[in-house]
Amino acid sequence: MELLNYAFMQRALLAAVLVGITAPAIGIYLVQRRQPLMGDGIGHVAMTGVGLGFLLHASPVWMATAVSVLGSVLMELIRWYGRTRGDIALAMLFYGGMAGGVMFVNIAPGGSTANLTSYLFGSLSTVAPSDVTAIMVLAAFVVVVTLGLRRQLFAVSQDEEFARVTGLPVRALNLLTAVTAAVTVTVAMRVVGLILVSALMVVPVAAAQQLTRSFAATFAIAVALGVTVSIGGTVTSFYQDVPPGATIVLLTIGAFGVLSALATPLARRRARAAAAARPAGDPAECSIPATREAGDGVGV
């Protein structure tokens, strides 16, 4: 393939594969926790880290990682202790992160908001060798956490009270989930962009859930879909000269539509198979008796 002759495309494809693995891997827990937009909020906060990277002449990826991790911890603390004013505090954190990024970039020597574009929406040509190294290290952390602690993270994501009763360190696991999500945002920002990364965390998981309700199967399908659309979007971006982040997200949404269309006939086929396998004498469902005794009441 022609694109493999270019070093920047080799780096972009490697980064795309890592993003396709890590984003749905942590996204499945965010969906279970009913926090699908958490990645979007962390992306806003990460902009401050990118701006600080330009201002301090440090790696924007590592600075964004540090600031995102701090922001994710603050988000969890606000969720625990914020009570009625928690939403206002989170909004200030998100918008403050965006404003901080723009401000730091503009006051950096030779900086302008144009420097943020590749971080906001992704860029193939700007994935440097140092970025690939950082992405590989951070992606390894995400994979180890999401696979190594999958049982504990799933239990906490499903029912915190039950997990607490069983002796799991719920708050520590919630913090770890938030930190892992923050790391994933910085892994994905060079390919998908900070503005669109949340879609790659959530939509592949939602698409996989159209076909199965098993956690393991949903995890596998979501990751496979994430890798497929990330590679497909990167290749399309090279040949058609379109933004990689937007292309990846649109392909993901298209895949969701296709799987949703396939899910309905598949569900009907499963229902027919279950009905055929049921013994003839078994009732199909619980039913309400057709008549009542004279003394039966009708109130609640």
Secondary structure as a PSIPRED ss2 file (coil, helix, strand):
# PSIPRED VFORMAT (PSIPRED V4.0)

   1 M C   1.000  0.000  0.000
   2 E H   0.000  1.000  0.000
   3 L H   0.000  1.000  0.000
   4 L H   0.000  1.000  0.000
   5 N H   0.000  1.000  0.000
   6 Y C   1.000  0.000  0.000
   7 A H   0.000  1.000  0.000
   8 F H   0.000  1.000  0.000
   9 M H   0.000  1.000  0.000
  10 Q H   0.000  1.000  0.000
  11 R H   0.000  1.000  0.000
  12 A H   0.000  1.000  0.000
  13 L H   0.000  1.000  0.000
  14 L H   0.000  1.000  0.000
  15 A H   0.000  1.000  0.000
  16 A H   0.000  1.000  0.000
  17 V H   0.000  1.000  0.000
  18 L H   0.000  1.000  0.000
  19 V H   0.000  1.000  0.000
  20 G H   0.000  1.000  0.000
  21 I H   0.000  1.000  0.000
  22 T H   0.000  1.000  0.000
  23 A H   0.000  1.000  0.000
  24 P H   0.000  1.000  0.000
  25 A H   0.000  1.000  0.000
  26 I H   0.000  1.000  0.000
  27 G H   0.000  1.000  0.000
  28 I H   0.000  1.000  0.000
  29 Y H   0.000  1.000  0.000
  30 L H   0.000  1.000  0.000
  31 V H   0.000  1.000  0.000
  32 Q H   0.000  1.000  0.000
  33 R C   1.000  0.000  0.000
  34 R C   1.000  0.000  0.000
  35 Q C   1.000  0.000  0.000
  36 P C   1.000  0.000  0.000
  37 L C   1.000  0.000  0.000
  38 M H   0.000  1.000  0.000
  39 G H   0.000  1.000  0.000
  40 D H   0.000  1.000  0.000
  41 G H   0.000  1.000  0.000
  42 I H   0.000  1.000  0.000
  43 G H   0.000  1.000  0.000
  44 H H   0.000  1.000  0.000
  45 V H   0.000  1.000  0.000
  46 A H   0.000  1.000  0.000
  47 M H   0.000  1.000  0.000
  48 T H   0.000  1.000  0.000
  49 G H   0.000  1.000  0.000
  50 V H   0.000  1.000  0.000
  51 G H   0.000  1.000  0.000
  52 L H   0.000  1.000  0.000
  53 G H   0.000  1.000  0.000
  54 F H   0.000  1.000  0.000
  55 L H   0.000  1.000  0.000
  56 L H   0.000  1.000  0.000
  57 H C   1.000  0.000  0.000
  58 A C   1.000  0.000  0.000
  59 S C   1.000  0.000  0.000
  60 P H   0.000  1.000  0.000
  61 V H   0.000  1.000  0.000
  62 W H   0.000  1.000  0.000
  63 M H   0.000  1.000  0.000
  64 A H   0.000  1.000  0.000
  65 T H   0.000  1.000  0.000
  66 A H   0.000  1.000  0.000
  67 V H   0.000  1.000  0.000
  68 S H   0.000  1.000  0.000
  69 V H   0.000  1.000  0.000
  70 L H   0.000  1.000  0.000
  71 G H   0.000  1.000  0.000
  72 S H   0.000  1.000  0.000
  73 V H   0.000  1.000  0.000
  74 L H   0.000  1.000  0.000
  75 M H   0.000  1.000  0.000
  76 E H   0.000  1.000  0.000
  77 L H   0.000  1.000  0.000
  78 I H   0.000  1.000  0.000
  79 R H   0.000  1.000  0.000
  80 W H   0.000  1.000  0.000
  81 Y H   0.000  1.000  0.000
  82 G C   1.000  0.000  0.000
  83 R H   0.000  1.000  0.000
  84 T H   0.000  1.000  0.000
  85 R H   0.000  1.000  0.000
  86 G H   0.000  1.000  0.000
  87 D H   0.000  1.000  0.000
  88 I H   0.000  1.000  0.000
  89 A H   0.000  1.000  0.000
  90 L H   0.000  1.000  0.000
  91 A H   0.000  1.000  0.000
  92 M H   0.000  1.000  0.000
  93 L H   0.000  1.000  0.000
  94 F H   0.000  1.000  0.000
  95 Y H   0.000  1.000  0.000
  96 G H   0.000  1.000  0.000
  97 G H   0.000  1.000  0.000
  98 M H   0.000  1.000  0.000
  99 A H   0.000  1.000  0.000
 100 G H   0.000  1.000  0.000
 101 G H   0.000  1.000  0.000
 102 V H   0.000  1.000  0.000
 103 M H   0.000  1.000  0.000
 104 F H   0.000  1.000  0.000
 105 V H   0.000  1.000  0.000
 106 N H   0.000  1.000  0.000
 107 I H   0.000  1.000  0.000
 108 A C   1.000  0.000  0.000
 109 P C   1.000  0.000  0.000
 110 G C   1.000  0.000  0.000
 111 G C   1.000  0.000  0.000
 112 S C   1.000  0.000  0.000
 113 T H   0.000  1.000  0.000
 114 A H   0.000  1.000  0.000
 115 N H   0.000  1.000  0.000
 116 L H   0.000  1.000  0.000
 117 T H   0.000  1.000  0.000
 118 S H   0.000  1.000  0.000
 119 Y H   0.000  1.000  0.000
 120 L H   0.000  1.000  0.000
 121 F H   0.000  1.000  0.000
 122 G C   1.000  0.000  0.000
 123 S C   1.000  0.000  0.000
 124 L C   1.000  0.000  0.000
 125 S C   1.000  0.000  0.000
 126 T C   1.000  0.000  0.000
 127 V C   1.000  0.000  0.000
 128 A C   1.000  0.000  0.000
 129 P H   0.000  1.000  0.000
 130 S H   0.000  1.000  0.000
 131 D H   0.000  1.000  0.000
 132 V H   0.000  1.000  0.000
 133 T H   0.000  1.000  0.000
 134 A H   0.000  1.000  0.000
 135 I H   0.000  1.000  0.000
 136 M H   0.000  1.000  0.000
 137 V H   0.000  1.000  0.000
 138 L H   0.000  1.000  0.000
 139 A H   0.000  1.000  0.000
 140 A H   0.000  1.000  0.000
 141 F H   0.000  1.000  0.000
 142 V H   0.000  1.000  0.000
 143 V H   0.000  1.000  0.000
 144 V H   0.000  1.000  0.000
 145 V H   0.000  1.000  0.000
 146 T H   0.000  1.000  0.000
 147 L H   0.000  1.000  0.000
 148 G H   0.000  1.000  0.000
 149 L C   1.000  0.000  0.000
 150 R H   0.000  1.000  0.000
 151 R H   0.000  1.000  0.000
 152 Q H   0.000  1.000  0.000
 153 L H   0.000  1.000  0.000
 154 F H   0.000  1.000  0.000
 155 A H   0.000  1.000  0.000
 156 V H   0.000  1.000  0.000
 157 S H   0.000  1.000  0.000
 158 Q H   0.000  1.000  0.000
 159 D C   1.000  0.000  0.000
 160 E H   0.000  1.000  0.000
 161 E H   0.000  1.000  0.000
 162 F H   0.000  1.000  0.000
 163 A H   0.000  1.000  0.000
 164 R H   0.000  1.000  0.000
 165 V H   0.000  1.000  0.000
 166 T C   1.000  0.000  0.000
 167 G C   1.000  0.000  0.000
 168 L C   1.000  0.000  0.000
 169 P C   1.000  0.000  0.000
 170 V H   0.000  1.000  0.000
 171 R H   0.000  1.000  0.000
 172 A H   0.000  1.000  0.000
 173 L H   0.000  1.000  0.000
 174 N H   0.000  1.000  0.000
 175 L H   0.000  1.000  0.000
 176 L H   0.000  1.000  0.000
 177 T H   0.000  1.000  0.000
 178 A H   0.000  1.000  0.000
 179 V H   0.000  1.000  0.000
 180 T H   0.000  1.000  0.000
 181 A H   0.000  1.000  0.000
 182 A H   0.000  1.000  0.000
 183 V H   0.000  1.000  0.000
 184 T H   0.000  1.000  0.000
 185 V H   0.000  1.000  0.000
 186 T H   0.000  1.000  0.000
 187 V H   0.000  1.000  0.000
 188 A H   0.000  1.000  0.000
 189 M C   1.000  0.000  0.000
 190 R C   1.000  0.000  0.000
 191 V C   1.000  0.000  0.000
 192 V C   1.000  0.000  0.000
 193 G C   1.000  0.000  0.000
 194 L C   1.000  0.000  0.000
 195 I C   1.000  0.000  0.000
 196 L C   1.000  0.000  0.000
 197 V H   0.000  1.000  0.000
 198 S H   0.000  1.000  0.000
 199 A H   0.000  1.000  0.000
 200 L H   0.000  1.000  0.000
 201 M H   0.000  1.000  0.000
 202 V H   0.000  1.000  0.000
 203 V H   0.000  1.000  0.000
 204 P H   0.000  1.000  0.000
 205 V H   0.000  1.000  0.000
 206 A H   0.000  1.000  0.000
 207 A H   0.000  1.000  0.000
 208 A H   0.000  1.000  0.000
 209 Q H   0.000  1.000  0.000
 210 Q C   1.000  0.000  0.000
 211 L C   1.000  0.000  0.000
 212 T C   1.000  0.000  0.000
 213 R C   1.000  0.000  0.000
 214 S C   1.000  0.000  0.000
 215 F H   0.000  1.000  0.000
 216 A H   0.000  1.000  0.000
 217 A H   0.000  1.000  0.000
 218 T H   0.000  1.000  0.000
 219 F H   0.000  1.000  0.000
 220 A H   0.000  1.000  0.000
 221 I H   0.000  1.000  0.000
 222 A H   0.000  1.000  0.000
 223 V H   0.000  1.000  0.000
 224 A H   0.000  1.000  0.000
 225 L H   0.000  1.000  0.000
 226 G H   0.000  1.000  0.000
 227 V H   0.000  1.000  0.000
 228 T H   0.000  1.000  0.000
 229 V H   0.000  1.000  0.000
 230 S H   0.000  1.000  0.000
 231 I H   0.000  1.000  0.000
 232 G H   0.000  1.000  0.000
 233 G H   0.000  1.000  0.000
 234 T H   0.000  1.000  0.000
 235 V H   0.000  1.000  0.000
 236 T H   0.000  1.000  0.000
 237 S H   0.000  1.000  0.000
 238 F H   0.000  1.000  0.000
 239 Y H   0.000  1.000  0.000
 240 Q H   0.000  1.000  0.000
 241 D C   1.000  0.000  0.000
 242 V C   1.000  0.000  0.000
 243 P C   1.000  0.000  0.000
 244 P H   0.000  1.000  0.000
 245 G H   0.000  1.000  0.000
 246 A H   0.000  1.000  0.000
 247 T H   0.000  1.000  0.000
 248 I H   0.000  1.000  0.000
 249 V H   0.000  1.000  0.000
 250 L H   0.000  1.000  0.000
 251 L H   0.000  1.000  0.000
 252 T H   0.000  1.000  0.000
 253 I H   0.000  1.000  0.000
 254 G H   0.000  1.000  0.000
 255 A H   0.000  1.000  0.000
 256 F H   0.000  1.000  0.000
 257 G H   0.000  1.000  0.000
 258 V H   0.000  1.000  0.000
 259 L H   0.000  1.000  0.000
 260 S H   0.000  1.000  0.000
 261 A H   0.000  1.000  0.000
 262 L H   0.000  1.000  0.000
 263 A H   0.000  1.000  0.000
 264 T H   0.000  1.000  0.000
 265 P H   0.000  1.000  0.000
 266 L H   0.000  1.000  0.000
 267 A H   0.000  1.000  0.000
 268 R H   0.000  1.000  0.000
 269 R H   0.000  1.000  0.000
 270 R H   0.000  1.000  0.000
 271 A H   0.000  1.000  0.000
 272 R H   0.000  1.000  0.000
 273 A H   0.000  1.000  0.000
 274 A H   0.000  1.000  0.000
 275 A H   0.000  1.000  0.000
 276 A H   0.000  1.000  0.000
 277 A H   0.000  1.000  0.000
 278 R C   1.000  0.000  0.000
 279 P C   1.000  0.000  0.000
 280 A C   1.000  0.000  0.000
 281 G C   1.000  0.000  0.000
 282 D C   1.000  0.000  0.000
 283 P C   1.000  0.000  0.000
 284 A C   1.000  0.000  0.000
 285 E C   1.000  0.000  0.000
 286 C C   1.000  0.000  0.000
 287 S C   1.000  0.000  0.000
 288 I C   1.000  0.000  0.000
 289 P C   1.000  0.000  0.000
 290 A C   1.000  0.000  0.000
 291 T C   1.000  0.000  0.000
 292 R C   1.000  0.000  0.000
 293 E C   1.000  0.000  0.000
 294 A C   1.000  0.000  0.000
 295 G C   1.000  0.000  0.000
 296 D C   1.000  0.000  0.000
 297 G C   1.000  0.000  0.000
 298 V C   1.000  0.000  0.000
 299 G C   1.000  0.000  0.000
 300 V C   1.000  0.000  0.000
